[in-house]
Amino acid sequence: LLRMATDLFSDAGAARWQSLLNRSTRFADAAADWSGSLLLVEEESAGAIRRTWVRIGDGKCLEARPGEASDFASAEFVLTAAPRVWQALVAAETTPAMAAMTGKLKLTKGEVFALIPHARAAAELLAAAALGDETPS
């Protein structure tokens, strides 16, 4: 039973997520050969937008913070989804690949073929957020 999943799009949630990622051996292993930056965008149908900036290097989360509109320019990948889709991803009810194939998760910047080799790392990135107060493995 999961306690409280991390809100990826809040100030405290981004800091907590970074801490969880950096304690996760599964993330470290999956992201060992990945260096890059992501801007995650939560977009509601009413137009409200929240963003989180994530920078990864050599199996570590080097930075996780609330994102700014200006981060779009420097992000290697920008992923956009509705709040319920992000919640489903964090809860592992779907995978990033499945959400992308069904059009629920959109790659709005970056090349899909550059992201594919990092699919397992992306899944572990989201899995760490689901841990809440639990200790990652």
Backbone as a chain_set.jsonl record, in Angstrom:
{"seq": "LLRMATDLFSDAGAARWQSLLNRSTRFADAAADWSGSLLLVEEESAGAIRRTWVRIGDGKCLEARPGEASDFASAEFVLTAAPRVWQALVAAETTPAMAAMTGKLKLTKGEVFALIPHARAAAELLAAAALGDETPS", "coords": {"N": [[0.861, -1.188, 0.0], [0.663, 2.105, -0.965], [1.761, 5.055, 0.556], [1.746, 8.394, 0.667], [1.936, 9.564, -2.492], [4.416, 11.368, -4.289], [3.931, 14.746, -5.21], [4.767, 15.703, -8.192], [4.814, 18.246, -9.198], [4.97, 20.288, -7.345], [6.755, 22.611, -5.206], [7.899, 21.453, -2.845], [7.455, 18.809, -3.502], [9.07, 18.388, -5.781], [11.65, 18.646, -4.69], [11.601, 16.574, -2.845], [11.228, 14.403, -4.572], [13.662, 14.436, -5.959], [15.378, 13.684, -3.887], [14.388, 11.084, -3.333], [14.938, 9.853, -5.796], [17.726, 9.946, -5.828], [18.337, 8.174, -3.867], [17.59, 5.8, -4.864], [18.555, 2.734, -6.002], [17.659, 1.34, -8.173], [16.875, 3.347, -9.99], [19.389, 4.568, -10.337], [20.82, 2.516, -11.605], [19.27, 2.13, -13.959], [19.45, 4.627, -15.174], [22.108, 5.034, -15.641], [23.603, 5.567, -17.969], [22.575, 7.92, -18.944], [22.395, 11.289, -19.609], [20.87, 14.297, -19.35], [18.141, 16.652, -19.849], [14.839, 17.272, -18.72], [11.623, 18.631, -19.166], [8.771, 18.485, -17.48], [5.371, 18.745, -18.046], [2.332, 19.605, -16.712], [-0.82, 19.805, -17.772], [-3.934, 21.158, -17.597], [-7.316, 20.791, -18.792], [-8.648, 23.179, -18.575], [-6.676, 24.957, -18.986], [-4.773, 25.584, -17.067], [-1.408, 25.369, -16.042], [1.307, 23.499, -14.802], [4.766, 23.045, -14.162], [7.727, 20.978, -14.105], [11.174, 20.883, -13.798], [13.779, 18.719, -14.613], [16.998, 17.447, -14.234], [19.283, 15.088, -15.279], [22.096, 13.01, -14.679], [24.475, 10.575, -15.19], [23.168, 8.501, -13.669], [22.12, 9.866, -11.519], [19.88, 12.273, -10.073], [20.398, 15.401, -10.81], [19.187, 17.81, -10.559], [16.013, 18.963, -9.574], [13.223, 20.816, -9.799], [10.605, 23.328, -9.559], [9.42, 24.136, -12.754], [10.013, 26.668, -15.242], [8.546, 28.759, -17.793], [10.569, 29.543, -19.462], [12.326, 27.41, -19.369], [11.689, 25.658, -21.346], [13.156, 26.175, -23.661], [15.79, 25.24, -23.105], [15.448, 22.594, -22.417], [16.003, 19.175, -23.126], [14.072, 17.263, -23.6], [10.547, 17.634, -23.645], [7.761, 16.751, -21.937], [4.303, 16.351, -21.933], [1.232, 16.149, -20.221], [-2.086, 15.458, -18.947], [-3.241, 16.1, -15.556], [-4.392, 13.681, -14.428], [-3.199, 11.732, -15.979], [-0.475, 11.962, -15.342], [-0.727, 11.188, -12.671], [-1.543, 8.52, -13.026], [0.747, 7.506, -14.246], [2.685, 7.814, -12.213], [1.561, 6.128, -10.335], [2.005, 3.754, -11.551], [0.049, 2.668, -13.132], [-0.009, 2.823, -15.759], [2.478, 2.848, -18.363], [5.174, 5.051, -19.391], [5.654, 4.62, -22.14], [3.275, 3.338, -23.032], [1.378, 5.324, -22.417], [2.274, 7.302, -24.134], [1.925, 6.055, -26.64], [-0.835, 5.924, -26.753], [-1.495, 8.52, -26.95], [-1.834, 10.044, -24.69], [0.292, 10.98, -23.238], [2.38, 13.406, -24.284], [5.163, 14.032, -26.329], [6.449, 16.954, -26.575], [8.694, 18.287, -27.226], [11.796, 17.314, -28.507], [13.337, 14.265, -29.696], [11.678, 11.263, -30.314], [13.052, 8.891, -30.825], [15.45, 9.348, -29.591], [14.72, 9.238, -26.988], [13.727, 6.683, -26.523], [15.832, 4.721, -25.853], [16.041, 5.268, -23.174], [13.827, 4.407, -21.846], [13.418, 2.59, -19.684], [14.734, 3.941, -17.639], [13.139, 6.22, -17.531], [10.754, 5.109, -16.63], [11.582, 4.253, -14.076], [12.186, 6.712, -13.009], [9.652, 7.822, -12.65], [8.58, 5.846, -10.998], [9.952, 6.184, -8.603], [8.751, 8.455, -7.583], [6.343, 7.475, -6.745], [6.845, 6.255, -4.392], [6.541, 7.765, -2.115], [6.709, 8.063, 1.282], [8.162, 5.803, 1.625], [11.172, 3.828, 1.64], [13.3, 3.869, -1.094], [14.433, 1.257, -3.34]], "CA": [[0.0, 0.0, 0.0], [1.451, 3.329, -1.043], [1.304, 6.132, 1.419], [1.459, 9.576, -0.127], [2.797, 9.719, -3.661], [4.992, 12.699, -4.425], [3.376, 15.652, -6.222], [5.928, 16.095, -8.99], [4.71, 19.622, -9.676], [5.028, 21.269, -6.255], [8.127, 22.913, -4.763], [8.334, 20.416, -1.913], [7.428, 17.538, -4.215], [10.252, 18.278, -6.65], [12.813, 18.408, -3.827], [11.428, 15.228, -2.29], [11.439, 13.478, -5.682], [15.103, 14.367, -6.19], [15.945, 12.887, -2.796], [14.001, 9.691, -3.567], [15.688, 9.368, -6.958], [19.144, 9.788, -5.508], [18.475, 7.031, -2.957], [17.089, 4.617, -5.565], [19.557, 1.999, -6.778], [17.022, 0.964, -9.447], [17.006, 4.492, -10.879], [20.819, 4.736, -10.63], [21.18, 1.499, -12.585], [18.559, 2.364, -15.225], [19.842, 5.916, -15.769], [23.573, 5.144, -15.569], [24.192, 6.12, -19.204], [21.706, 8.993, -19.427], [22.605, 12.66, -19.157], [19.975, 15.154, -20.109], [17.18, 17.463, -19.11], [13.43, 17.07, -19.041], [10.628, 19.534, -18.608], [7.49, 17.798, -17.38], [4.313, 19.754, -18.05], [0.997, 19.157, -16.331], [-1.707, 20.759, -18.429], [-5.352, 20.859, -17.402], [-8.154, 21.2, -19.919], [-9.01, 24.584, -18.368], [-5.531, 25.773, -19.381], [-3.788, 25.739, -15.994], [-0.179, 24.628, -16.347], [2.398, 23.409, -13.833], [5.944, 22.45, -14.803], [8.859, 20.564, -13.273], [12.443, 20.746, -14.503], [14.587, 17.633, -14.082], [18.273, 17.247, -14.936], [19.821, 13.78, -14.925], [23.459, 12.746, -15.137], [25.185, 9.409, -14.659], [22.406, 7.769, -12.668], [21.703, 10.747, -10.422], [19.049, 13.441, -10.391], [21.241, 16.538, -10.454], [18.339, 18.961, -10.255], [14.567, 18.823, -9.742], [12.646, 22.048, -9.259], [9.502, 23.819, -10.385], [9.892, 24.635, -14.04], [9.59, 27.981, -15.749], [8.278, 28.749, -19.231], [11.863, 29.706, -20.146], [13.034, 26.127, -19.378], [11.354, 24.951, -22.587], [14.241, 26.38, -24.634], [16.987, 24.463, -22.809], [15.125, 21.193, -22.142], [16.223, 18.213, -24.203], [12.759, 16.663, -23.831], [9.403, 18.194, -22.941], [6.666, 15.783, -21.896], [3.086, 17.026, -21.495], [0.079, 15.281, -19.966], [-3.085, 15.937, -17.995], [-2.952, 15.658, -14.184], [-4.774, 12.281, -14.199], [-2.221, 10.884, -16.668], [0.725, 11.956, -14.481], [-1.052, 10.363, -11.502], [-1.527, 7.115, -13.469], [2.147, 7.154, -14.488], [3.34, 7.676, -10.918], [0.981, 4.947, -9.676], [2.356, 2.603, -12.397], [-1.153, 2.129, -13.767], [0.384, 2.796, -17.166], [3.903, 3.149, -18.56], [5.36, 6.19, -20.289], [5.517, 4.171, -23.534], [1.857, 3.114, -23.317], [0.71, 6.628, -22.401], [2.67, 7.999, -25.365], [1.297, 5.393, -27.794], [-2.27, 6.224, -26.756], [-1.652, 9.959, -27.113], [-2.11, 10.702, -23.409], [1.547, 11.632, -22.878], [2.888, 13.957, -25.541], [6.526, 14.532, -26.407], [6.263, 18.215, -27.281], [10.015, 18.71, -27.684], [12.762, 16.23, -28.462], [13.129, 13.174, -30.644], [11.233, 10.038, -29.66], [14.082, 7.86, -30.966], [16.492, 9.65, -28.605], [14.164, 8.928, -25.674], [13.459, 5.241, -26.421], [16.831, 3.97, -25.083], [15.941, 5.628, -21.759], [12.468, 4.066, -21.396], [13.46, 1.986, -18.354], [15.096, 5.007, -16.708], [11.953, 7.071, -17.385], [9.819, 4.382, -15.771], [12.123, 4.302, -12.713], [12.054, 8.113, -12.603], [8.285, 7.969, -12.157], [8.362, 4.893, -9.908], [10.483, 6.764, -7.367], [7.767, 9.41, -7.07], [5.249, 6.722, -6.144], [7.267, 5.696, -3.117], [6.11, 8.581, -0.991], [7.607, 8.014, 2.439], [8.879, 4.54, 1.677], [12.58, 3.876, 1.243], [13.472, 3.232, -2.411], [15.44, 0.2, -3.439]], "C": [[0.894, 1.233, 0.0], [0.888, 4.348, -0.079], [1.021, 7.332, 0.537], [2.438, 9.663, -1.295], [3.257, 11.174, -3.745], [4.278, 13.488, -5.512], [4.572, 16.215, -6.992], [5.967, 17.583, -9.309], [4.649, 20.671, -8.57], [6.487, 21.495, -5.874], [8.666, 21.798, -3.878], [8.401, 19.063, -2.606], [8.641, 17.338, -5.098], [11.498, 17.977, -5.825], [12.772, 16.986, -3.257], [11.711, 14.165, -3.348], [12.923, 13.317, -5.951], [15.776, 13.507, -5.125], [15.625, 11.402, -2.985], [14.791, 9.089, -4.729], [17.133, 9.069, -6.596], [19.402, 8.717, -4.46], [18.064, 5.72, -3.632], [18.186, 3.942, -6.39], [18.967, 1.567, -8.128], [17.111, 2.112, -10.451], [18.462, 4.671, -11.296], [21.266, 3.758, -11.707], [20.555, 1.793, -13.95], [19.034, 3.623, -15.942], [21.352, 6.111, -15.828], [24.195, 5.795, -16.8], [23.354, 7.257, -19.783], [22.101, 10.309, -18.789], [21.706, 13.529, -20.006], [19.019, 15.903, -19.212], [15.78, 17.239, -19.65], [12.621, 18.213, -18.451], [9.319, 18.774, -18.652], [6.419, 18.868, -17.249], [2.989, 19.093, -17.719], [0.028, 20.216, -16.846], [-3.153, 20.317, -18.253], [-6.153, 21.374, -18.581], [-8.565, 22.66, -19.8], [-7.845, 25.521, -18.687], [-4.497, 25.991, -18.302], [-2.592, 24.837, -16.278], [0.755, 24.668, -15.144], [3.536, 22.681, -14.523], [6.954, 22.02, -13.748], [10.06, 20.325, -14.183], [13.255, 19.652, -13.822], [15.847, 17.514, -14.926], [18.907, 15.994, -14.374], [21.242, 13.657, -15.457], [24.044, 11.551, -14.429], [24.454, 8.728, -13.494], [21.956, 8.578, -11.472], [20.752, 11.812, -10.955], [19.832, 14.643, -9.89], [20.413, 17.745, -10.04], [16.881, 18.566, -10.492], [13.95, 20.03, -9.057], [11.432, 22.43, -10.087], [10.062, 24.434, -11.664], [9.321, 25.993, -14.373], [9.315, 27.849, -17.244], [9.592, 28.826, -20.011], [12.657, 28.397, -20.206], [12.762, 25.341, -20.659], [12.522, 25.022, -23.57], [15.447, 25.487, -24.368], [16.715, 22.993, -22.526], [15.397, 20.33, -23.367], [14.897, 17.566, -24.612], [11.713, 17.422, -23.035], [8.263, 17.196, -23.087], [5.457, 16.446, -21.262], [1.96, 16.023, -21.334], [-0.874, 15.98, -19.009], [-2.74, 15.433, -16.598], [-3.272, 14.179, -13.946], [-3.807, 11.318, -14.867], [-0.928, 10.822, -15.849], [0.473, 11.086, -13.259], [-1.01, 8.88, -11.86], [-0.092, 6.636, -13.718], [2.881, 6.919, -13.176], [2.844, 6.421, -10.192], [1.281, 3.653, -10.434], [1.116, 1.906, -12.953], [-0.97, 2.072, -15.279], [1.871, 3.105, -17.233], [4.031, 4.392, -19.438], [5.164, 5.793, -21.758], [4.048, 3.987, -23.905], [1.098, 4.438, -23.36], [1.043, 7.42, -23.668], [1.978, 7.392, -26.584], [-0.194, 5.693, -27.889], [-2.546, 7.721, -26.833], [-1.924, 10.716, -25.83], [-0.892, 11.441, -22.863], [2.167, 12.099, -24.188], [4.332, 14.427, -25.382], [6.45, 15.802, -27.244], [7.585, 18.856, -27.694], [10.957, 17.527, -27.512], [12.383, 15.138, -29.44], [12.769, 11.895, -29.904], [12.307, 8.954, -29.725], [15.259, 8.11, -30.021], [16.028, 9.293, -27.198], [13.976, 7.422, -25.455], [14.528, 4.475, -25.629], [16.748, 4.218, -23.567], [14.57, 5.282, -21.178], [12.466, 3.48, -19.98], [13.807, 3.04, -17.303], [13.903, 5.939, -16.479], [10.92, 6.411, -16.479], [10.284, 4.42, -14.316], [12.052, 5.715, -12.141], [10.681, 8.326, -11.987], [8.006, 7.045, -10.982], [8.861, 5.454, -8.577], [9.488, 7.737, -6.751], [6.614, 8.707, -6.374], [5.587, 6.233, -4.749], [6.791, 6.484, -1.923], [7.133, 8.52, 0.126], [8.405, 6.73, 2.535], [10.325, 4.729, 1.241], [12.735, 3.181, -0.102], [14.531, 2.149, -2.365], [16.412, 0.494, -4.555]], "O": [[1.767, 1.384, 0.854], [-0.327, 4.476, 0.073], [0.106, 7.271, -0.285], [3.642, 9.82, -1.088], [2.551, 12.087, -3.316], [4.043, 12.973, -6.605], [5.289, 17.087, -6.503], [7.019, 18.124, -9.65], [4.31, 21.824, -8.833], [7.351, 20.673, -6.182], [9.747, 21.263, -4.123], [9.297, 18.264, -2.333], [9.187, 16.237, -5.16], [12.315, 17.144, -6.218], [13.789, 16.296, -3.201], [12.352, 13.153, -3.065], [13.402, 12.201, -6.149], [16.646, 12.694, -5.437], [16.503, 10.556, -2.815], [15.255, 7.952, -4.649], [17.691, 8.054, -7.014], [20.555, 8.382, -4.188], [18.179, 4.651, -3.033], [18.683, 4.515, -7.359], [19.696, 1.442, -9.112], [17.39, 1.886, -11.629], [18.746, 4.901, -12.472], [22.007, 4.128, -12.619], [21.231, 1.716, -14.976], [19.024, 3.683, -17.172], [21.826, 7.227, -16.041], [25.201, 6.496, -16.691], [23.419, 7.526, -20.982], [22.136, 10.427, -17.565], [21.774, 13.5, -21.235], [19.076, 15.805, -17.986], [15.565, 17.046, -20.846], [12.915, 18.696, -17.357], [8.812, 18.455, -19.727], [6.543, 19.786, -16.439], [2.58, 18.134, -18.374], [0.055, 21.368, -16.414], [-3.547, 19.241, -18.703], [-5.72, 22.285, -19.286], [-8.807, 23.317, -20.813], [-8.006, 26.741, -18.661], [-3.43, 26.536, -18.584], [-2.746, 23.69, -16.698], [0.971, 25.721, -14.542], [3.311, 21.81, -15.363], [7.038, 22.595, -12.663], [9.959, 19.647, -15.205], [13.405, 19.653, -12.6], [15.791, 17.484, -16.156], [19.054, 15.844, -13.161], [21.553, 14.139, -16.546], [24.102, 11.517, -13.2], [25.057, 8.419, -12.466], [21.455, 8.013, -10.5], [20.81, 12.198, -12.123], [19.918, 14.875, -8.684], [20.869, 18.594, -9.273], [16.558, 17.915, -11.486], [14.142, 20.234, -7.858], [11.244, 21.919, -11.191], [11.055, 25.161, -11.639], [8.284, 26.404, -13.852], [9.805, 26.92, -17.886], [9.714, 28.244, -21.089], [13.577, 28.283, -21.017], [13.534, 24.45, -21.012], [12.836, 24.035, -24.236], [16.074, 25.016, -25.317], [17.659, 22.213, -22.406], [15.067, 20.701, -24.494], [14.63, 17.351, -25.794], [11.952, 17.809, -21.892], [7.855, 16.843, -24.193], [5.558, 17.036, -20.186], [1.751, 15.16, -22.186], [-0.518, 16.958, -18.352], [-2.022, 14.442, -16.463], [-2.477, 13.486, -13.311], [-3.611, 10.205, -14.381], [-0.352, 9.747, -15.683], [1.351, 10.328, -12.847], [-0.5, 8.07, -11.086], [0.238, 5.486, -13.428], [3.614, 5.94, -13.037], [3.616, 5.738, -9.52], [0.86, 2.576, -10.012], [1.133, 0.703, -13.212], [-1.688, 1.36, -15.98], [2.455, 3.574, -16.255], [3.091, 4.745, -20.151], [4.574, 6.548, -22.531], [3.619, 4.429, -24.971], [0.267, 4.648, -24.244], [0.189, 8.125, -24.206], [1.501, 8.117, -27.457], [-0.754, 5.714, -28.985], [-3.701, 8.144, -26.786], [-2.215, 11.912, -25.871], [-1.028, 12.41, -22.117], [2.443, 11.299, -25.083], [4.674, 15.125, -24.428], [6.394, 15.741, -28.472], [7.599, 19.848, -28.423], [10.918, 16.828, -26.5], [11.261, 15.091, -29.945], [13.469, 11.489, -28.976], [12.458, 8.178, -28.78], [15.988, 7.177, -29.687], [16.853, 9.07, -26.312], [14.06, 6.946, -24.324], [14.167, 3.643, -24.797], [17.318, 3.464, -22.778], [14.193, 5.808, -20.131], [11.612, 3.831, -19.167], [13.245, 3.038, -16.208], [13.68, 6.395, -15.358], [10.288, 7.077, -15.659], [9.465, 4.6, -13.414], [11.879, 5.896, -10.935], [10.559, 8.939, -10.926], [7.273, 7.415, -10.064], [8.248, 5.217, -7.536], [9.392, 7.834, -5.527], [5.973, 9.289, -5.499], [4.694, 5.836, -4.0], [6.651, 5.935, -0.83], [8.293, 8.885, -0.065], [9.237, 6.58, 3.43], [10.651, 5.693, 0.547], [12.344, 2.023, -0.243], [15.396, 2.122, -1.489], [17.335, -0.285, -4.792]]}, "num_chains": 1, "name": "protein.A"}
